[in-house]
Every structure is written in C-alpha cells, then in structure tokens.
Amino acid sequence: MSYLIYMNESAPNEGKTIKIADITMPQTKIETQYDTQKPDKPEEPDTPPPEQPQMEMETPDADMSGINIAAPTAQTDLNVAGVGGFGGDGEYLPIVKVQPVYPRRALQRGIEGYVIVEFTVTTNGSVRDPVVIEANPPNIFDNAAVKAALKFKYKPRVIDGTPIEVPGVQNKITFAIAD
C-alpha cells in the first residue's frame, strides 16, 4: 500500500463495459446406449493338458525304539491321563505330508531336482521355521518346498507324557517330471 502512495499512481480508467450473455441449455433427455457384446467362447485346445509330475518324498529316520507295538492288555484300573494323542512316550511321527506344487517355469523347461528342508516340529505337531539346507538346482524349487513343509503334520515327540518340540528335523523333497 505504501508503494502505491509513494508512486502517486492514479486510479485505473474505467473503460467500456462488456456484457456476457447468459447461456441456457434446452432440456433434453440423454439416453445411454451400451455397445458391448459378449466375447466368443474360446476353442478347446487340440492337445491334452500335460500330466502332473509325481514327487518323491523321503521321510526322516525316526528312532522307533520308544514305540510300544505290543497288544494292549485289559485292566480294571483304567487311567485316562493321556487323552489327545499324547498318551505314551515316543518319537515324533509324520502324519500328513503334502506334495509341493511343481513350479510352472521348471515344468516348462523340464528341470528336475531336490530340496532338503530343515524345520522344527512343535508341541502340537505343526511345522515351524522351515529353512532350505540344500537345493539342486539352487533357487528353483526352494519356495515350493518351504510352502509344502509348512503344511506337514506330525505326532509330536512325547517325554514323560508331555509333548516337546523337536528342532533340526530334515526332509528331502524330490521334484521329478513323470514320464
């Protein structure tokens, strides 16, 4: 403001006024038309889909000396302390082993190999912290093997009637394309 006073400028000149006409649109009904058609159904392929490869899985060597396989004897004084699958002492045993999904890229290229996975069997029989110990070829089947190992279920190791974790369990998963 002080600059305007200092410069002693005069007020702007009032020039010719211009009037802008009002624009109005007539009322019209807008119809939306859709021009989409359903795509044609694709043709069936001439060749049958490739066969799913068979996976070979090796189970770890378990010490079976602690498992009692003798016929049960009947007693009148029955103790039901071990209900829930943890009845007697014994080693961990595999119950469910899920086959891994063969990686699509390896299947297309005809690559076969194996992965050795190490993990911990928890007190409830699930698998925790799977880690690839050895893989041939490296980094091809690692993710598929780890995902499959996470789905394995075991009967946990039981000592004195209490299930305990078993670290360092190793499992070799072989990836082979079926002929």
C-alpha positions, 0 to 999 in steps of 0.5 A: 500500500505504501508503494502505491502512495509513494508512486502517486499512481492514479486510479485505473480508467474505467473503460467500456463495459462488456456484457456476457450473455447468459447461456441456457441449455434446452432440456433434453433427455440423454439416453445411454446406449451400451455397445458391448457384446459378449466375447466368443467362447474360446476353442478347446485346445487340440492337445491334452493338458500335460500330466502332473509330475509325481514327487518323491518324498523321503521321510526322516529316520525316526528312532522307533525304539520308544514305540510300544507295538505290543497288544494292549492288555485289559485292566480294571484300573483304567487311567485316562491321563493321556487323552489327545494323542499324547498318551505314551512316550515316543518319537515324533511321527509324520502324519500328513505330508503334502506334495509341493506344487511343481513350479510352472517355469521348471515344468516348462523347461523340464528341470528336475531336482531336490530340496532338503528342508530343515524345520522344527516340529512343535508341541502340537505337531505343526511345522515351524521355521522351515529353512532350505539346507540344500537345493539342486538346482539352487533357487528353483524349487526352494519356495515350493518346498518351504510352502509344502513343509509348512503344511506337514503334520506330525505326532509330536515327540512325547517325554514323560507324557508331555509333548516337546518340540523337536528342532533340526528335523530334515526332509528331502523333497524330490521334484521329478517330471513323470514320464 
